[in-house]
Amino acid sequence: MIRHAKYHAAIALASALTMGAAPAFASKDRFMVDLVSEPSSLDPQIQWNPDSYYVYRNIFDNLITRDDKGEIVPQVATSWKYLSDTEIEFDLRSDITFHDGSKLTADDVVYSVKRITDPKFASPQLGQFDKIADAVALSPTKVKLTTNGAYPALLAQLVKLSIIPKKIVEDVGKDAFNLKPVGSGPYKFESWQRGVAVTLTRNDNYWGVKGPFPTVVFRAVPDGATRVANLQAGSTDLAVTMDSDQAAQLKASAKAQPLIGLTERVAYIRLNTTKPPLNNIKLRLAAAHAIDKEGLVQGILGGYDKPVPELLTPAIFGWIDGIKAPGYDLAKAKALVAEVGPAAKTEIELATSPTFDQRIVQAIQQQLNEAGFNVKIGMSDMATYLKRAQAGPEATSMLSFGRWSCACQDADGVLFPLLHKSSGWSAYRNPKVDALLEDARQTLDAKKRLDDYRQVHEIVAAEAPVIPLYQAAALYGATKNLQWRPTPNESMFLNRMSWKD
């Protein structure tokens, strides 16, 4: 397969830091973005969470990307062709420079691949790239990747592979690069004032479509009401993670508007199945029956989100129609808890972070406790939450609320990290599920993959190691004169935005 396309777009998203920034009013020269949390990383190969991703995707170009229709299109790579089931060759642009003026070449692409796939580097994204066995520069503008067996999700995963400058990273080291990243994207890193703001400036030498805003500032504003107030006061141009009530406020606003779209992101409760009391399948099924998904969506989320019976959304390859998951049945949940007896009364932590909608978390706690559980909410900042969530079953919490997106729109990027034993995100051990996930990621037969994923969905429904909740809607708030269409993969490309009169 060979893909050719002219691509003149650059990636950008937004994420930032804590409250405390002095009021800085939005203008066409200074684009203000309010996010929930401070980025835990600006190195695109270290952390994988929305608030980091929003910022660093503006700084870096990726090997390939998706357009607004969701199609995989060129970026650093101009075209690609399969040499065999396990070898793929990429032709690269010859006119890309990093922000320090140095040229981006095949050596930087190879370095980026080998760094993120090095187990010693321990990237949380490793499970999304570990099928890549080798990367070789064939010329300054040609790279060959070799996979360990056929890997059907390779291109879907490579839309997230940011290209970093080999020489700079090797010269300054991992920690220094994270504090002052250098990419080739449409925006350059300017400053990171901890606890205040991350500032980017437009890369006027960018090879593709240039950003519309000379300066972009990302602030962390944990309180949703404050984000809404900032929009209505005109001191913010774009704010993420609105809830349904706040979106309704913006519909009536003279200065702001809600921008809403269903995403590939799935909300879920992850259960630690390796430790008491949740190693008992009766309790896990009780939890699944105790949660009223429809009630959460209609009663709290305003009907924007959609309940799902499986750990995917319809926007992702691997979605199977007709999966039957445990339905809401409080009486059945109580009966299962009663069968287990005193062990069911063990105090269980439900881990969360301010990034998530705490109305949902609290409602889930209430529903579980109504069924007879003893659930306490454990709140921590996003960086701490992520560290625990990725720590494996020995160190992670018993329950955790999450909203997962691989930004790849392929089941491999969701099911493998959340369920496979090799992943730090997984708190589940099932050899059959592991084998099905391994098989699905090493065959190019789409029908075979779908059959594997159907079986995984059925096992998850039967054993409840994870309770899928709903397909998340992204609710943004924006100033009235901002033109931008949210995409299912939640990529906030700044250079795909514009002002309207």
C-alpha positions as CSV (number, residue, x, y, z in Angstrom):
1,M,0.0,0.0,0.0
2,I,1.3,3.5,-0.9
3,R,-0.2,6.6,0.4
4,H,0.5,10.1,-1.1
5,A,-0.9,13.4,0.0
6,K,0.0,17.0,0.4
7,Y,-0.5,17.9,4.0
8,H,-0.3,21.4,5.3
9,A,-1.6,21.3,8.8
10,A,0.1,21.3,12.1
11,I,-0.9,19.8,15.4
12,A,-1.7,21.6,18.5
13,L,-3.6,21.1,21.7
14,A,-3.8,22.8,25.0
15,S,-3.1,21.9,28.5
16,A,-1.6,23.8,31.4
17,L,-1.0,24.7,34.9
18,T,-2.5,25.8,38.1
19,M,-4.5,28.8,39.1
20,G,-2.7,31.9,40.1
21,A,-2.0,33.5,36.7
22,A,-2.5,37.3,36.7
23,P,-5.6,38.2,34.6
24,A,-4.5,38.3,31.0
25,F,-7.3,39.3,28.7
26,A,-7.7,37.3,25.5
27,S,-6.9,39.0,22.2
28,K,-6.2,38.0,18.6
29,D,-2.5,38.3,19.4
30,R,-2.7,36.3,22.6
31,F,-4.8,33.2,22.6
32,M,-5.7,32.0,26.1
33,V,-6.6,28.4,26.9
34,D,-8.0,27.3,30.3
35,L,-7.4,23.6,31.1
36,V,-7.9,21.6,34.2
37,S,-4.5,20.6,35.3
38,E,-0.8,21.4,34.9
39,P,0.9,19.2,32.3
40,S,2.8,16.4,33.9
41,S,5.2,16.4,31.0
42,L,6.1,18.4,27.9
43,D,8.2,15.5,26.5
44,P,5.8,13.7,24.2
45,Q,7.4,10.4,24.9
46,I,7.0,10.5,28.7
47,Q,3.5,11.0,29.8
48,W,0.2,10.3,28.1
49,N,-2.7,12.4,29.5
50,P,-4.9,15.1,28.0
51,D,-3.4,18.1,29.8
52,S,0.1,17.3,28.6
53,Y,-1.0,16.2,25.2
54,Y,-2.9,19.4,24.5
55,V,0.3,21.4,24.9
56,Y,3.1,19.2,23.4
57,R,1.2,18.2,20.3
58,N,1.5,21.9,19.2
59,I,5.3,21.8,19.7
60,F,6.0,18.6,17.8
61,D,5.2,17.2,14.4
62,N,4.2,13.5,14.2
63,L,5.3,10.9,11.7
64,I,1.8,10.8,10.3
65,T,-1.5,12.3,11.6
66,R,-5.3,12.4,11.0
67,D,-7.2,15.0,9.2
68,D,-10.5,16.4,10.5
69,K,-12.4,13.6,8.8
70,G,-10.3,11.0,10.8
71,E,-8.3,9.8,7.8
72,I,-4.6,9.0,8.3
73,V,-2.6,11.5,6.3
74,P,1.1,12.5,5.9
75,Q,2.9,14.9,8.2
76,V,6.7,14.3,8.6
77,A,6.3,11.3,6.3
78,T,5.0,12.1,2.8
79,S,4.2,8.5,1.8
80,W,4.6,4.9,2.9
81,K,4.6,1.5,1.4
82,Y,4.6,-2.0,2.9
83,L,7.5,-4.1,1.7
84,S,6.1,-7.2,3.5
85,D,3.7,-7.9,6.3
86,T,6.4,-6.8,8.8
87,E,8.3,-4.1,7.0
88,I,7.1,-0.6,6.0
89,E,9.1,2.1,4.4
90,F,8.4,5.8,4.9
91,D,9.5,8.7,2.7
92,L,10.1,11.9,4.7
93,R,9.8,15.6,4.0
94,S,13.2,17.2,3.3
95,D,12.2,20.8,4.3
96,I,11.5,20.4,8.0
97,T,13.6,22.2,10.6
98,F,13.5,22.0,14.4
99,H,12.9,25.2,16.3
100,D,16.7,25.6,16.9
101,G,17.2,25.7,13.1
102,S,18.6,22.1,12.8
103,K,17.3,19.9,10.0
104,L,14.9,17.0,10.8
105,T,16.2,13.8,9.2
106,A,15.7,10.1,9.2
107,D,18.1,9.8,12.1
108,D,15.7,11.8,14.3
109,V,12.8,9.5,13.3
110,V,14.8,6.4,14.1
111,Y,15.9,7.9,17.4
112,S,12.3,8.8,18.3
113,V,11.1,5.3,17.6
114,K,14.0,3.6,19.4
115,R,13.6,5.8,22.5
116,I,9.9,5.3,23.0
117,T,10.2,1.5,22.4
118,D,13.2,1.1,24.8
119,P,11.9,-0.8,27.9
120,K,14.6,0.9,30.0
121,F,13.1,4.3,29.0
122,A,9.9,3.0,30.5
123,S,7.5,5.2,28.6
124,P,3.8,4.8,29.7
125,Q,3.1,4.7,25.9
126,L,5.4,1.6,25.4
127,G,2.5,-0.8,25.0
128,Q,1.3,1.2,22.0
129,F,4.6,0.9,20.2
130,D,6.2,-2.3,21.4
131,K,5.4,-4.3,18.3
132,I,8.0,-2.2,16.5
133,A,11.1,-4.3,16.5
134,D,13.5,-2.1,14.6
135,A,13.9,1.3,12.8
136,V,16.6,1.9,10.2
137,A,17.5,5.1,8.3
138,L,17.9,4.1,4.6
139,S,18.8,7.7,3.6
140,P,18.3,11.1,5.1
141,T,14.7,11.1,3.9
142,K,13.8,7.4,4.1
143,V,13.1,5.1,7.1
144,K,12.2,1.5,7.4
145,L,10.3,0.1,10.3
146,T,10.2,-3.6,11.1
147,T,7.5,-5.0,13.4
148,N,7.5,-8.2,15.4
149,G,4.9,-10.0,13.3
150,A,2.2,-8.3,11.3
151,Y,0.8,-5.3,13.2
152,P,-2.4,-4.0,11.8
153,A,-2.7,-1.0,14.2
154,L,0.8,0.3,13.3
155,L,-0.4,3.3,11.3
156,A,-3.1,4.1,13.8
157,Q,-0.6,4.2,16.5
158,L,2.0,6.1,14.5
159,V,-0.3,9.1,14.4
160,K,0.9,9.8,17.9
161,L,4.6,9.3,17.3
162,S,6.1,12.8,17.8
163,I,9.5,13.3,16.2
164,I,12.1,14.7,18.6
165,P,15.6,16.0,17.8
166,K,18.2,13.3,18.6
167,K,21.2,15.7,19.1
168,I,19.4,18.0,21.5
169,V,17.9,15.3,23.6
170,E,21.3,13.5,23.8
171,D,23.1,16.7,24.6
172,V,20.8,18.1,27.4
173,G,19.3,14.9,28.8
174,K,15.8,13.7,29.5
175,D,15.0,16.1,32.4
176,A,16.2,19.2,30.8
177,F,14.5,18.4,27.5
178,N,11.2,18.0,29.4
179,L,11.6,21.4,30.9
180,K,12.5,23.1,27.6
181,P,11.3,21.0,24.7
182,V,12.4,21.6,21.1
183,G,10.2,20.4,18.3
184,S,9.4,21.2,14.7
185,G,5.7,22.0,15.1
186,P,3.7,25.2,14.4
187,Y,4.4,26.5,17.9
188,K,7.6,26.9,19.8
189,F,8.1,26.5,23.5
190,E,8.5,29.9,25.2
191,S,8.3,29.3,28.9
192,W,6.8,27.1,31.7
193,Q,6.2,29.0,34.8
194,R,5.3,26.3,37.3
195,G,1.9,26.8,38.8
196,V,1.1,29.7,36.5
197,A,1.2,29.1,32.8
198,V,2.9,27.4,29.8
199,T,3.5,29.9,26.9
200,L,4.1,29.0,23.3
201,T,4.9,31.3,20.4
202,R,4.1,30.8,16.7
203,N,6.8,29.2,14.6
204,D,6.9,31.6,11.7
205,N,9.2,29.3,9.8
206,Y,6.9,26.4,10.0
207,W,6.8,24.2,6.8
208,G,3.0,23.8,6.8
209,V,0.0,25.9,7.7
210,K,1.1,28.5,10.3
211,G,-0.8,29.0,13.5
212,P,-3.3,31.9,13.6
213,F,-2.2,33.2,17.0
214,P,1.2,34.8,17.7
215,T,1.2,33.7,21.3
216,V,-0.8,30.9,23.1
217,V,-1.0,30.7,26.9
218,F,-2.2,27.5,28.6
219,R,-3.4,27.9,32.2
220,A,-4.6,25.3,34.6
221,V,-8.0,26.3,36.0
222,P,-9.2,23.3,38.1
223,D,-12.6,24.9,38.9
224,G,-15.1,24.6,36.1
225,A,-17.2,27.5,37.2
226,T,-14.1,29.7,37.0
227,R,-13.4,28.5,33.5
228,V,-17.0,29.5,32.5
229,A,-16.6,32.9,34.2
230,N,-13.3,33.5,32.4
231,L,-15.1,32.8,29.0
232,Q,-18.0,35.1,29.9
233,A,-15.6,37.8,31.0
234,G,-13.6,37.6,27.8
235,S,-10.3,36.7,29.5
236,T,-10.2,33.2,28.0
237,D,-10.6,32.1,24.4
238,L,-11.0,28.4,24.8
239,A,-11.7,26.2,27.9
240,V,-11.8,22.4,28.1
241,T,-13.9,19.9,30.1
242,M,-17.2,21.7,30.5
243,D,-20.0,19.8,32.1
244,S,-23.6,19.8,30.8
245,D,-24.7,22.6,33.2
246,Q,-21.8,24.8,32.2
247,A,-22.5,24.1,28.5
248,A,-26.1,25.2,29.0
249,Q,-24.8,28.5,30.6
250,L,-22.6,29.1,27.5
251,K,-25.6,28.6,25.1
252,A,-27.2,31.6,26.7
253,S,-24.0,33.7,26.8
254,A,-23.4,36.8,24.7
255,K,-19.7,36.3,24.5
256,A,-19.1,32.5,24.5
257,Q,-20.4,29.3,22.9
258,P,-20.3,25.6,23.7
259,L,-18.5,23.3,21.2
260,I,-19.6,19.7,21.6
261,G,-18.7,16.4,19.9
262,L,-18.7,12.7,20.7
263,T,-15.2,11.3,21.0
264,E,-13.4,8.0,20.8
265,R,-12.9,8.2,24.6
266,V,-14.6,5.7,26.8
267,A,-15.3,6.3,30.5
268,Y,-14.9,3.3,32.8
269,I,-14.3,1.9,36.3
270,R,-11.2,-0.3,36.5
271,L,-11.2,-2.9,39.3
272,N,-8.1,-4.5,40.8
273,T,-9.0,-8.1,40.3
274,T,-5.8,-9.4,41.9
275,K,-6.6,-8.6,45.5
276,P,-9.4,-9.1,48.0
277,P,-12.2,-8.3,47.9
278,L,-12.4,-7.6,44.2
279,N,-10.7,-10.9,43.2
280,N,-14.2,-12.3,43.9
281,I,-16.2,-12.2,40.6
282,K,-19.5,-11.9,42.5
283,L,-18.5,-8.6,43.9
284,R,-17.2,-7.4,40.5
285,L,-20.5,-8.3,38.9
286,A,-22.4,-6.7,41.8
287,A,-20.5,-3.5,41.1
288,A,-21.4,-3.7,37.4
289,H,-25.1,-4.2,38.2
290,A,-25.0,-1.4,40.8
291,I,-24.0,1.4,38.3
292,D,-26.8,3.1,36.5
293,K,-25.1,4.2,33.2
294,E,-28.3,5.7,31.7
295,G,-28.9,7.6,34.9
296,L,-25.4,9.0,34.9
297,V,-25.7,10.1,31.3
298,Q,-29.2,11.6,31.4
299,G,-29.3,12.8,35.0
300,I,-25.8,14.3,35.2
301,L,-24.3,14.6,31.8
302,G,-27.2,16.2,30.0
303,G,-27.6,13.4,27.5
304,Y,-24.5,14.4,25.5
305,D,-22.6,11.2,26.3
306,K,-23.8,7.7,25.2
307,P,-23.8,4.5,27.5
308,V,-21.7,1.7,26.1
309,P,-21.7,-2.1,26.9
310,E,-18.0,-2.6,26.0
311,L,-14.7,-1.0,26.6
312,L,-14.7,0.9,23.3
313,T,-16.8,3.4,21.5
314,P,-18.3,3.2,18.0
315,A,-15.6,5.6,16.8
316,I,-13.0,2.8,17.2
317,F,-12.2,-0.2,15.1
318,G,-13.0,-3.2,17.2
319,W,-16.4,-2.0,18.3
320,I,-18.8,-4.9,18.1
321,D,-22.6,-4.4,17.9
322,G,-24.8,-6.5,20.2
323,I,-22.4,-7.1,23.2
324,K,-24.5,-7.8,26.3
325,A,-23.1,-6.3,29.5
326,P,-24.5,-6.6,33.0
327,G,-27.4,-4.1,33.2
328,Y,-28.5,-1.9,36.1
329,D,-30.2,-4.1,38.6
330,L,-29.8,-2.8,42.2
331,A,-31.7,-5.8,43.7
332,K,-29.3,-8.2,42.0
333,A,-26.3,-6.2,43.1
334,K,-27.5,-6.2,46.7
335,A,-28.1,-10.0,46.5
336,L,-24.6,-10.7,45.2
337,V,-23.0,-8.5,47.9
338,A,-25.0,-10.3,50.6
339,E,-23.8,-13.7,49.2
340,V,-20.2,-12.6,49.7
341,G,-20.8,-11.6,53.3
342,P,-18.5,-9.5,55.6
343,A,-15.7,-9.3,53.0
344,A,-17.9,-7.1,50.9
345,K,-17.7,-4.5,53.7
346,T,-14.0,-4.0,53.2
347,E,-13.2,-0.3,52.6
348,I,-12.4,0.2,48.9
349,E,-10.7,3.3,47.5
350,L,-12.1,4.9,44.3
351,A,-9.2,6.8,42.9
352,T,-9.9,10.0,41.0
353,S,-8.4,13.4,40.0
354,P,-9.8,16.9,39.5
355,T,-9.5,16.4,35.8
356,F,-12.6,14.1,35.9
357,D,-16.2,15.2,36.5
358,Q,-16.6,14.6,40.3
359,R,-20.3,14.6,40.0
360,I,-20.0,11.3,38.1
361,V,-17.4,9.9,40.6
362,Q,-19.6,10.8,43.6
363,A,-22.7,9.3,41.9
364,I,-20.8,6.1,41.3
365,Q,-19.6,6.0,44.9
366,Q,-23.2,6.5,46.1
367,Q,-24.6,3.8,43.8
368,L,-22.0,1.3,44.9
369,N,-22.5,2.0,48.5
370,E,-26.3,1.7,48.1
371,A,-25.6,-1.8,46.8
372,G,-23.7,-2.6,50.0
373,F,-20.1,-1.7,49.2
374,N,-17.9,0.5,51.4
375,V,-16.4,2.9,48.9
376,K,-14.3,6.0,49.8
377,I,-13.1,8.5,47.2
378,G,-9.4,9.0,47.0
379,M,-8.6,12.4,45.4
380,S,-5.1,13.3,44.1
381,D,-3.6,15.6,41.5
382,M,-3.4,14.2,38.0
383,A,0.3,13.4,38.1
384,T,-0.1,11.4,41.3
385,Y,-3.2,9.7,39.9
386,L,-1.4,8.7,36.7
387,K,1.6,7.4,38.6
388,R,-0.6,5.1,40.7
389,A,-2.8,4.1,37.7
390,Q,0.3,2.9,35.8
391,A,1.9,1.1,38.8
392,G,0.4,-2.4,38.2
393,P,-1.9,-4.4,40.4
394,E,0.4,-4.4,43.5
395,A,0.5,-0.7,43.9
396,T,-2.6,0.7,42.2
397,S,-5.9,1.5,43.9
398,M,-8.8,-1.1,44.2
399,L,-11.1,1.0,42.0
400,S,-10.3,3.9,39.7
401,F,-12.4,6.1,37.5
402,G,-10.9,6.8,34.1
403,R,-11.7,8.1,30.6
404,W,-9.4,6.4,28.1
405,S,-8.5,7.5,24.6
406,C,-5.6,6.2,22.6
407,A,-6.1,8.9,19.9
408,C,-5.6,6.1,17.5
409,Q,-9.2,4.9,16.9
410,D,-8.1,1.2,17.1
411,A,-9.0,-1.3,19.8
412,D,-5.4,-2.3,20.2
413,G,-4.7,1.1,21.8
414,V,-7.5,0.7,24.4
415,L,-7.9,-3.0,25.2
416,F,-4.2,-4.0,25.2
417,P,-3.0,-1.4,27.7
418,L,-6.1,-1.7,30.0
419,L,-6.3,-5.5,30.0
420,H,-3.0,-7.2,29.0
421,K,-0.7,-8.5,31.8
422,S,2.3,-6.7,30.3
423,S,0.8,-3.3,30.8
424,G,1.3,-1.2,34.0
425,W,-2.2,0.1,33.4
426,S,-3.7,-3.4,33.8
427,A,-5.0,-4.8,37.1
428,Y,-6.3,-7.9,35.5
429,R,-4.8,-11.3,34.8
430,N,-6.5,-13.6,32.2
431,P,-4.3,-15.8,29.9
432,K,-7.1,-16.2,27.4
433,V,-7.6,-12.5,27.1
434,D,-3.9,-12.0,26.8
435,A,-3.8,-14.5,23.9
436,L,-6.7,-12.9,22.1
437,L,-5.2,-9.5,22.4
438,E,-1.8,-10.7,21.2
439,D,-3.5,-12.5,18.2
440,A,-5.5,-9.4,17.3
441,R,-2.4,-7.2,17.1
442,Q,-0.4,-9.6,14.9
443,T,-2.8,-10.4,12.1
444,L,-3.8,-8.2,9.1
445,D,-7.1,-10.1,8.7
446,A,-9.7,-7.5,9.8
447,K,-12.4,-10.2,10.3
448,K,-10.1,-12.3,12.5
449,R,-9.3,-9.2,14.6
450,L,-12.9,-8.4,15.1
451,D,-13.6,-12.0,16.2
452,D,-10.8,-11.7,18.7
453,Y,-12.2,-8.5,20.1
454,R,-15.7,-9.8,20.2
455,Q,-14.4,-12.6,22.5
456,V,-12.6,-10.1,24.7
457,H,-15.7,-8.0,25.0
458,E,-17.7,-11.0,26.0
459,I,-15.1,-12.0,28.7
460,V,-15.0,-8.5,30.1
461,A,-18.8,-8.5,30.3
462,A,-18.7,-11.9,32.1
463,E,-15.9,-11.2,34.5
464,A,-16.1,-7.4,35.0
465,P,-12.4,-6.5,35.4
466,V,-13.4,-3.2,34.0
467,I,-16.9,-1.6,33.9
468,P,-17.4,0.4,30.7
469,L,-19.7,3.4,31.3
470,Y,-20.2,5.7,28.4
471,Q,-18.8,7.2,25.2
472,A,-17.6,10.6,26.3
473,A,-18.7,13.8,24.7
474,A,-16.1,16.6,24.6
475,L,-17.6,19.8,25.8
476,Y,-15.5,22.9,25.2
477,G,-16.3,26.5,25.8
478,A,-15.1,29.0,23.3
479,T,-15.3,32.7,22.6
480,K,-18.1,33.5,20.0
481,N,-15.6,34.4,17.2
482,L,-13.5,31.3,17.4
483,Q,-14.1,28.8,14.5
484,W,-13.1,25.3,15.3
485,R,-14.6,21.8,15.1
486,P,-13.8,19.3,17.8
487,T,-12.7,15.8,16.5
488,P,-13.3,12.3,17.9
489,N,-9.6,12.0,18.8
490,E,-9.7,15.2,20.8
491,S,-6.8,16.7,19.0
492,M,-6.8,20.5,19.5
493,F,-4.9,21.6,16.5
494,L,-4.3,25.3,16.9
495,N,-3.5,25.8,13.3
496,R,-6.9,24.4,12.3
497,M,-8.6,27.2,14.2
498,S,-9.5,30.7,12.9
499,W,-11.2,33.9,13.9
500,K,-14.4,34.9,12.4
501,D,-15.7,38.5,12.3
